[in-house]
Amino acid sequence: MKINIQLKSFYSHGDERRFFQGLNDIDCIKNIRGVGRGLMFDVNLNQLSKEKLFELIALLWRYQIDLAPLRILAERNKKFAWLSEAHYYWHDDMYSRDVKPVE
């Protein structure tokens, strides 16, 4: 599944390096590529576990990146329906606006 996120500014080269290192450490994320000010990557749903998804959410949250593009995981796969539960800290950010799906 393709995910497209919009990046914020990084505070230093090391800050940017740590972000991409964190993204690369999540082994189900592949084919990371820049698209303008955004980033597109593939998520292997067969390898994506709850723990790995928590890591991805935490990484994006730490860098203040909009989580709404991850909502597609809950909408298209019952395995991740728990993402939409209102008690999670990310719920308001993930469900506060409409998102155009990535083809």
Sequence and secondary structure as in RCSB ss.txt:
>XXXX:A:sequence
MKINIQLKSFYSHGDERRFFQGLNDIDCIKNIRGVGRGLMFDVNLNQLSKEKLFELIALLWRYQIDLAPLRILAE
RNKKFAWLSEAHYYWHDDMYSRDVKPVE
>XXXX:A:secstr
 EEEEE    SSHHHHHHHHHHHHTSTTEEEEEEETTEEEEEE TTT  HHHHHHHHHHHHHTT   GGGHHHHH
H GGGGGGG TTSTTHHHHHSS      
